[in-house]
Amino acid sequence: MIIDLHSHAWDFPRHFSDDFRQQARRARAGVEVDLAVRYEDYRAKASEPVRTIVFGGKARLSGLWVDDQYVADYVAAHPDKLVGFLSLDPTQTGWEEELRFGHQQLKLRGIKLLPMYAGFRPDEPRLDALWGYAQRHHLPVLLHTGTTFIAQAPLECTLPRHLDPVAARFPDVQIIMAHLGHPYEGECVVTARKHPHLYADISALHYRPLQFYHSLMLVQEYGIWDKVLFGTDYPFTNIDATLSGLRSLNQMLAGTALPRLSEEAIERMIYRDTLKLLGIE
């Protein structure tokens, strides 16, 4: 079975501001992408059995806000297939209550953070309460690391290096850096290598195949295949497209002397039991 670590649940366009949608269109040459989330559509593009971690997102600065109750209801419709994470924007008042409610009342199993979209750094001392809660209650934390098209989202907040002091102070928290930190993949790889419970996912990278090859070659050369987890970033892409992209990377090297990615390591990553790894039953 495949575990998709990175999938979204929201009502598009209701959960997005007009500004977010306008900037998304600008990034796609004026074309608005349909970001509607429908479990039936997601499952139809997964040719193998899959369990999926889903979350919404909260980032007032960028114009995205999905209430955790919406995510919990989405999960409740398919409880044997979906695992829900709560989301937090710690720049907004009341986030501590939202954390406790999402975990204790809604029974969501992890935390999703959007540092650059919300405009905060994950290593800020004021967030020690968040990390301490996650450590005490064994909640994995997945963070967006990498770029975006949103103009007001600070690149400084997204750098993978900011997870280095967090992992040092809270070594028992399972932390996942989304998107291999692109385009800061090297920084992501060397940061993950340092800490036993710091991981990265490969979501939303397959449609830049040359960059993806280079990123995974860094993973291979630094010897951290065991720290890399499978994810899609649905609805931006899906299971089958991600699998096809992964399994075809070596094909573009035909006729060259470039080193090949380990296909055995890729397959182990695809079928890694991420739920067990993160301590989720």
PyMOL commands that set and color helices and strands:
alter all, ss='L'
color gray80, all
select helices_A, chain A and resi 18-27+39-44+68-76+95-105+115-118+125-136+155-158+160-169+178-181+185-194+209-221+225-227+239-247+249-253+263-270+274-277
alter helices_A, ss='H'
color red, helices_A
select strands_A, chain A and resi 2-8+50-55+57-59+64-66+82-84+86-88+111-113+141-143+175-177+198-201+228-229
alter strands_A, ss='S'
color yellow, strands_A
deselect
rebuild
show_as cartoon
